[in-house]
Amino acid sequence: MTALPKLAPSRMTVDEFLDWPGDDSGRNFQLVDGEPQAMAPASISHGIIQANVAGLLRNHLIGSRCYVVVAPGVIPRVRSEANIRIPDLAVACDTDDRGLRALTEPTLVIEILSPSNEAETRESVWAYATIPTVREIVLIRSTRIAAELLRRQDDGMWPPNPEYLGAGAAVQLDTIKFSCALAEFYEGTHLTRAAGG
């Protein structure tokens, strides 16, 4: 007899989602407006960029009050009972969420944009922006050396448009006093080899 696959309930709360064992596919999920949403596997370039950024941030944060987490659960302030998003990376400071299943007070959220899910990733930006502790959101392209930076203004509002960073730009993250050439995020990808790096 063939076992039937475990299906996700059609509607879930965050607590139910965190207790849900997932399905048999091995896919990762996030919760969007109460509905479990499967996440497609990342490209190799996406994975290399994610590892590079995580490594650079980890090395920078050693000995500080902050830490970087790969693919953490992040619960937005708006509709918090029905949403848990999974960004590529996030940084938290002055908290100890290490025993929890979601970051409660991230300060920096980083997403890597892939052509297959760019629209969904951009929709998640509003969710991250509702978290009062989030000060910066970075969107890194996976198909070319480019990024977008959103930084919360002094009045607590978000700018209408992101700051665009091109191949020769430096990334300056004020929340954690971090700076490096954007190209460092792409080390070892086909994009740096194509550029002669």
ZIDAGI-V209162 format. One record per helix or strand. SS is the DSSP state (A for helix, B for strand). FROM is the first residue (numbers start at 1). TO is the last residue. If there is no record, write none. Layout:
{{SS FROM TO} {SS FROM TO}}
//
This chain:
{{A 14 19} {B 28 32} {B 35 39} {A 44 61} {B 66 70} {B 73 74} {B 84 86} {B 89 93} {B 103 103} {B 106 113} {A 118 129} {B 136 141} {B 147 152} {B 158 158} {B 163 165} {B 170 173} {A 174 176} {B 178 181} {A 182 186} {A 190 194}}
//
